[in-house]
């Protein structure tokens, strides 16, 4: 009897092993051919950004491949080492009346189909990609599919949520991350009163950040009261503090945002309004202007070289001219690169803007030095011996340099410190280099960090000009009086 039981156990073990080997064989046979799969992003170094429907690079996200694959026959996970793909790359635009949707909860099968919810998508009806979430990798949660669905906002009112449900937006990384708290909506009317519309009269369109051709900006009512917004029952975003024609918008999304301190705050993203189109003549000028800047810089460099090679004209006035044209040449070259370089890395963009800002101000400070030096020369015409004159010129050029390089340096330094300080009060204006373009963007920043100092310098130059003109007039009167006195004595 014991031998019979032992034999039964052995037969059972062999049957299970045979079944497992057969199951492995089934999986291997299923994946002998390549699984057709479309990736959303063309480059292996790019990741799909949930909610924003775009691809971007992210150095903090480790690359993971392949995605989990399941057997079409057994619905069990296939052996990853035997999985092979026939890859294509495409993130096609949805047809009119349709909108894109992304999902992380899906199953990819060995025949190239995907099960998402109750829908089975065929190869070519979706694309799959690793997502950039800024979170530790957790197997299939690192992948998402993108597909097109009939736009529900054509049938009912829509409230646009930036990230998919169960996620919130990280302000620092600009990525959607897991957040399990419910997304509760509070509706208001235009008077700011809380109302409760029929839940059947609207839907929350999640993962639907707006596509903004002119860029987007955040609404932060906790920092700027003018950014206070309400969600109306018809799904529009209402801004009571904005001009009357700009108070309503459908180009927005709202969400819970992870702040840099780790707090959760409710904010919104809005599209910048369309920019007025430049006329054909202005477009031609904008295209040609950078090249004229470059040609002008060549002549400025030539002027610098001439003054550097001829000692006779390399006096204090010549040195100030050399510094002035050097600043002007670097500024022209920098502006030329900024206008011609439509895309450049953030670091290069900010660095170039800082250089142009510094040389722009230096151009006017050295012009101010020249105005002062001319006035000083005419106001102090006493003769000096050559040794005393050289020492005096040496001290003067040192003082001039401290002023002409130091003032722009301080202005640029203060601007960059404020640009990199976090959580500044809203009323403090920063240069904002690299936020929208490689230069100033807001009018207040132009005024405080560039046009304001330049206006003061120009006003100072006018004062020195008037003072110099008065000195020359007095000198001419004195000379005429001396000549008339000499003639009178001769008579």
Buried (B, 14 or more C-beta within 10 A) or exposed (E): EEEEEEEEEEEEEEEEEEEEEEBEEBBEEBBEEEBBBBBBBEEEEBBBBBBBBBBBEBEEBEEEEBBBBBBEBEEEEBBEEBBEBEEEBEBEEBEEEBBBBBBBEBBBBBBBBBBBEEEEBEBEBBBBBBBBBBBEEEEBBBBBBBBBEEBEBEEEBBBBBBBBEBBBBBBEBEBBBEBEEEBEBEBBEEEEEEEEBEEEEBBBBBBBBBEBEEEBBBBBBEBBEEBBBBBBBBBBBBBEEBEEEEBBBEBBBBBBBBBEEEEEBBBBBBBEEEEEEEEEEEEEEEEEEBEEBBEBBEEBBEBBEEBBEEEEBBBBBBBBBBBBBBBBBBBBBBBBBBBEEEEBEEEEBBBBBBBBBBBBBBBBBBBBBBBBBBBEEBEEEEEEEEEEEEEEBEEBBEEBBEBBBEBBBEBBEBBBEBBEEEEEEEEEBBBBBBBBBBBBBBEBBBBBBBEEBBEEBBEBBEEBEEBBEEBEEEEEEEEEEEEEEEEEEEE
